[in-house]
Amino acid sequence: MGRTAMLILLAGRVLLAATSFEAEIAAWRLAREAALTADGGWLTVAGRFWLHQGDNHFGRAASNDIVLPDGPPHAGIFTLYGNQVTVKTEGVTRAVRPNSADELRVGRLSLFVLGAEGSYSVRVKDPESRIRRDFHGIEYYPAREEYRVTAQFFPAPRRIADSVCPGYVVFHLLGRELRLYPIMEQPNAKVLLLVFSDPTSGRETYGGGRFLDIELPHEGPFVLDFNKAYNPPCAFTPFVSCPLPPRQNRLPVRIEAGEKKYGH
């Protein structure tokens, strides 16, 4: 093969690789926004109401403890007694399992009970929420391959705030050796969550930091792609709580990759 033909072949391979990388990131962004805007997605979260001990009446009427945007004037009663939550609707009382898919439908709304150890709230999802209607898309940094790095996971179990941290991740980026500490959102989770901040936080990117998911690492290196860094749910709706980056995850380098601040 001649030199010219070899150069053309190599150029074609480079172009194909770049195209494949960009296509992968484009597909990830489409899937991300589709999940965000889907029925039941984070943009449908339209309210959060804390339960007090005893009866908590809910419905559309203003006299309720929990005033809803749809459904009957008086839809029912959540009762919190110690750490037990029940709901009464249409004369029937049943137990509610907090932090589960145990859904209560009221008109077009879906209600879920969240919390633990005496502190419980009701999350309301509304497919016609203003937040969902007003969504105008996410702005991103350009996809750049230098923000796709090889990382190594080192087991070192500990607790960070109220979360289980199974170890730490070490990688090189922008000439620096860095490390991040992932958390497990649920026991036996197969995906770990990295919550990090960097000098772009509060300026170009969300002030509360960004998230990055990684498959539960096995032995050996794996790919850490900051082009897939995304905003936490609380960047879009005020009715959820999100973990903040721990001190260990405040990176000293600018991560000019992934999602920018919503509305920036």
Number of C-alpha atoms within 10 A of each C-alpha: 5 6 8 9 10 11 11 11 12 12 12 12 12 12 12 12 12 14 12 12 16 16 13 12 19 13 11 14 19 11 11 14 13 12 14 19 18 13 15 15 17 21 26 24 27 23 20 19 16 16 23 17 17 13 18 18 20 23 22 17 18 12 12 17 18 22 17 23 19 15 16 14 16 18 19 22 22 26 21 19 13 12 13 16 21 16 19 16 15 8 8 8 14 11 13 19 15 19 12 10 10 13 14 15 12 20 14 12 22 19 19 20 26 18 14 12 8 15 14 21 17 19 18 22 23 24 20 16 16 13 19 22 12 9 14 10 11 16 14 20 14 13 20 17 14 12 19 17 15 14 20 17 22 16 13 10 12 14 11 16 11 8 15 16 21 19 17 19 19 17 18 13 16 11 7 10 9 16 18 19 25 28 26 17 15 11 8 8 12 12 16 20 18 23 27 25 27 19 17 17 19 14 11 16 28 22 17 19 27 26 24 20 18 16 13 15 19 11 9 9 15 17 14 21 21 22 24 21 23 25 23 21 19 16 20 19 17 13 15 16 11 12 18 17 20 17 11 14 19 17 16 11 15 12 21 21 22 25 23 23 22 17 12 10
